[in-house]
Amino acid sequence: MFLPEGGLLYPAASRFSFDKGWLRGSHSFSFAEYQDENNTEFGPMRVCNDDVITPGRGFGAHPHSDMEIVSIVLYGELRHEDNRGHVAVTRFGGIQRMSAGHGIIHTEHNASQMEDVSLLQLWFSPHTKGLKPSYEATAFNPERLHGQLLPVVAGKRVPGTEGEIAAINQDLTIYLSKLQPGEQVEFTQAEGRRVFLFVIEGSLRVNGEHILQGRDSARIEQEPKLSLKAEDSVFYMLIDLP
């Protein structure tokens, strides 16, 4: 499943990291000033940025098109505003999904003047180009992260989950999970699909063999069954991809 010396396992230190003062973070895929033609995508996944924005600062107005953009706030407050009239402040427990479609202009700022905001910014190619732009802010109960894989973004809307699971224009599901030491969950997907695994905090043993530490990631193919066991208290993200 994993290759030595990197391969499908990407230690945190292998990411491109930067510090611009107002913004610091790491890129898991080729992005902005980090250009690597061998690291541009994993299925429809294009971006996994691990960003920290200082108080009162942020990204000014800029355009996007034909991209599904998900922001997962880990701590602090992220303020979104776009040219279609959407304004929202997202905190931990909140997800924002923006479908850029045929074109949208937006800003993302730290809503606090006192504290940093930390977020994972994820980009995916949509299943169809030229869609109508849209935005959605949802919220999940953080207590439900414990002991299970909790879907927070999905390509298929599940009845009764409006406001809890963001809908995305791609055949994927983003799960978040927290496990206590020794606790274990199993994940099964259809043959031929992919998994992007990202440890936010703690350490996670995969299939009894490979240990991922905080901010390590793995890109897994041809492994439809995964056993995920906490080495110590762990918070992680799993993305089921075509």
C-alpha positions as CSV (number, residue, x, y, z in Angstrom):
1,M,0.0,0.0,0.0
2,F,2.8,2.4,0.9
3,L,6.1,2.8,-0.9
4,P,9.3,3.6,1.0
5,E,11.0,7.0,0.9
6,G,7.8,8.9,0.5
7,G,5.8,7.2,-2.3
8,L,2.2,7.2,-1.2
9,L,3.1,8.1,2.3
10,Y,3.9,11.9,2.7
11,P,5.4,12.9,6.0
12,A,4.5,16.3,7.3
13,A,8.1,17.5,6.7
14,S,7.9,16.6,3.0
15,R,5.2,19.3,2.4
16,F,6.1,22.8,1.0
17,S,6.0,25.1,4.0
18,F,6.1,28.9,4.1
19,D,5.8,31.9,6.4
20,K,4.6,35.3,5.0
21,G,4.0,36.9,8.3
22,W,0.3,37.3,7.9
23,L,-0.1,33.8,6.5
24,R,1.9,30.6,7.3
25,G,1.2,27.1,6.3
26,S,2.0,24.1,4.1
27,H,0.9,22.8,0.7
28,S,0.4,19.1,0.1
29,F,0.0,19.6,-3.7
30,S,1.6,22.0,-6.3
31,F,0.1,25.5,-5.5
32,A,1.1,29.1,-6.0
33,E,4.9,29.5,-5.6
34,Y,5.3,25.8,-5.1
35,Q,5.3,24.2,-8.5
36,D,5.9,20.4,-9.0
37,E,4.5,18.8,-12.2
38,N,4.7,15.4,-10.4
39,N,2.5,16.5,-7.6
40,T,-0.6,18.3,-9.0
41,E,-3.5,16.0,-8.3
42,F,-4.9,12.8,-6.7
43,G,-7.9,11.8,-8.7
44,P,-10.1,15.0,-8.6
45,M,-8.3,16.4,-5.6
46,R,-6.1,19.4,-6.5
47,V,-5.3,21.2,-3.3
48,C,-4.8,20.5,0.4
49,N,-3.5,23.7,2.1
50,D,-2.9,23.8,5.8
51,D,-3.2,27.6,6.6
52,V,-2.9,29.8,9.6
53,I,-4.0,33.4,9.1
54,T,-3.0,36.1,11.7
55,P,-5.7,38.4,13.3
56,G,-7.5,40.7,11.0
57,R,-5.7,39.6,7.9
58,G,-6.8,37.4,4.9
59,F,-7.1,36.8,1.2
60,G,-8.5,39.9,-0.7
61,A,-11.1,39.6,-3.4
62,H,-10.0,37.1,-6.1
63,P,-11.8,35.0,-8.7
64,H,-12.2,31.2,-9.2
65,S,-14.0,29.1,-11.8
66,D,-14.7,25.4,-12.2
67,M,-13.5,24.3,-8.8
68,E,-15.1,22.9,-5.6
69,I,-13.5,24.6,-2.6
70,V,-13.9,23.3,0.9
71,S,-12.7,25.1,4.1
72,I,-12.5,23.2,7.4
73,V,-11.8,25.5,10.3
74,L,-9.7,23.9,13.0
75,Y,-9.7,26.8,15.4
76,G,-10.5,30.5,15.3
77,E,-13.0,32.4,13.0
78,L,-13.0,32.5,9.2
79,R,-15.1,35.2,7.5
80,H,-16.3,34.5,3.9
81,E,-17.8,37.1,1.6
82,D,-18.5,36.8,-2.2
83,N,-20.0,38.7,-5.1
84,R,-23.2,36.6,-4.9
85,G,-24.1,38.1,-1.5
86,H,-23.0,35.3,0.8
87,V,-21.4,36.4,4.1
88,A,-20.6,33.9,6.9
89,V,-18.2,33.4,9.8
90,T,-17.1,29.8,10.3
91,R,-15.7,28.3,13.5
92,F,-14.6,24.8,14.6
93,G,-17.6,22.5,13.9
94,G,-18.3,24.5,10.7
95,I,-17.6,23.7,7.1
96,Q,-17.9,26.0,4.1
97,R,-18.2,24.7,0.5
98,M,-18.0,27.0,-2.5
99,S,-18.7,25.8,-6.0
100,A,-17.0,28.4,-8.2
101,G,-18.8,27.2,-11.3
102,H,-18.7,29.6,-14.2
103,G,-17.1,32.2,-12.0
104,I,-17.2,33.7,-8.5
105,I,-15.2,36.4,-6.6
106,H,-14.7,36.0,-2.9
107,T,-12.6,37.1,0.1
108,E,-11.6,35.0,3.1
109,H,-10.4,36.8,6.3
110,N,-9.6,36.1,9.9
111,A,-12.7,37.5,11.6
112,S,-10.9,38.0,14.9
113,Q,-8.6,40.9,15.8
114,M,-7.1,38.8,18.7
115,E,-6.5,35.2,17.6
116,D,-5.2,33.2,14.6
117,V,-7.5,31.1,12.5
118,S,-6.3,27.7,11.3
119,L,-8.0,25.9,8.5
120,L,-7.6,23.1,5.9
121,Q,-8.4,24.4,2.4
122,L,-9.3,21.7,-0.1
123,W,-9.9,22.0,-3.8
124,F,-11.5,19.4,-6.1
125,S,-12.4,19.4,-9.8
126,P,-16.2,19.3,-10.3
127,H,-17.9,16.5,-12.1
128,T,-19.2,19.1,-14.6
129,K,-17.8,22.4,-15.8
130,G,-19.7,25.7,-16.1
131,L,-22.1,25.1,-13.2
132,K,-24.0,27.9,-11.5
133,P,-21.8,29.2,-8.6
134,S,-23.0,28.4,-5.1
135,Y,-22.0,28.6,-1.5
136,E,-23.0,26.6,1.6
137,A,-22.0,26.8,5.3
138,T,-22.9,23.8,7.4
139,A,-22.2,22.8,11.0
140,F,-21.7,19.4,12.6
141,N,-21.7,18.4,16.3
142,P,-18.1,18.0,17.3
143,E,-19.2,15.4,19.9
144,R,-20.2,13.1,17.0
145,L,-16.6,12.9,15.8
146,H,-15.7,10.5,18.6
147,G,-15.3,6.8,17.7
148,Q,-16.5,7.0,14.1
149,L,-16.0,8.5,10.7
150,L,-18.4,11.4,10.5
151,P,-19.3,12.6,7.0
152,V,-19.1,16.4,6.7
153,V,-19.1,16.9,2.9
154,A,-20.6,14.5,0.4
155,G,-21.4,14.3,-3.3
156,K,-24.9,12.8,-2.6
157,R,-27.3,14.6,-0.3
158,V,-28.6,12.4,2.5
159,P,-32.2,13.2,3.5
160,G,-32.3,14.8,6.9
161,T,-28.7,16.0,6.9
162,E,-29.3,19.5,5.4
163,G,-27.2,22.0,7.3
164,E,-25.0,19.2,8.7
165,I,-23.3,17.7,5.6
166,A,-22.2,20.1,2.8
167,A,-23.1,19.0,-0.8
168,I,-20.4,19.0,-3.3
169,N,-20.4,18.6,-7.1
170,Q,-18.1,15.6,-7.2
171,D,-18.4,11.9,-6.3
172,L,-16.5,12.1,-3.0
173,T,-17.1,12.1,0.8
174,I,-15.0,13.9,3.4
175,Y,-15.0,12.3,6.8
176,L,-13.6,13.6,10.1
177,S,-12.9,11.4,13.1
178,K,-11.4,11.4,16.6
179,L,-10.3,8.2,18.3
180,Q,-9.0,7.5,21.8
181,P,-5.8,5.4,22.3
182,G,-6.4,1.9,21.2
183,E,-9.8,2.7,19.6
184,Q,-10.3,1.4,16.1
185,V,-12.6,2.0,13.1
186,E,-12.9,0.1,9.8
187,F,-13.4,1.8,6.4
188,T,-14.6,0.0,3.3
189,Q,-15.1,1.5,-0.2
190,A,-15.8,0.1,-3.7
191,E,-13.0,-1.3,-5.7
192,G,-11.1,1.2,-7.9
193,R,-11.6,4.2,-5.6
194,R,-9.0,6.2,-3.7
195,V,-8.4,7.4,-0.1
196,F,-6.6,10.6,0.9
197,L,-5.8,10.3,4.6
198,F,-4.6,13.3,6.7
199,V,-3.7,13.2,10.4
200,I,-4.5,16.6,12.0
201,E,-3.3,15.7,15.5
202,G,-2.0,12.6,17.2
203,S,-0.9,9.3,15.5
204,L,-2.8,6.7,13.6
205,R,-1.9,3.1,12.7
206,V,-3.2,2.0,9.3
207,N,-3.9,-1.7,8.6
208,G,-1.8,-2.7,11.6
209,E,1.4,-1.7,9.9
210,H,2.0,2.0,9.0
211,I,1.9,4.8,11.5
212,L,1.0,8.4,10.5
213,Q,1.8,11.2,12.8
214,G,0.4,14.7,13.0
215,R,0.2,16.4,9.6
216,D,1.4,13.3,7.8
217,S,-0.8,12.2,4.8
218,A,-1.3,9.1,2.6
219,R,-2.6,8.6,-0.8
220,I,-4.0,5.1,-1.0
221,E,-5.2,3.2,-4.0
222,Q,-6.2,-0.4,-4.6
223,E,-6.8,-0.9,-0.9
224,P,-10.6,-1.0,-0.4
225,K,-10.5,-2.0,3.3
226,L,-8.7,0.1,5.9
227,S,-8.3,-0.6,9.6
228,L,-7.6,2.7,11.4
229,K,-6.3,2.5,15.0
230,A,-5.3,5.3,17.4
231,E,-1.8,5.0,18.7
232,D,-2.7,7.9,21.0
233,S,-5.5,10.4,20.9
234,V,-5.9,11.2,17.2
235,F,-7.9,13.7,15.0
236,Y,-7.8,12.9,11.3
237,M,-9.5,13.4,8.0
238,L,-10.4,10.7,5.4
239,I,-11.5,11.5,1.9
240,D,-13.2,8.8,-0.3
241,L,-12.4,9.7,-3.9
242,P,-13.1,8.3,-7.4
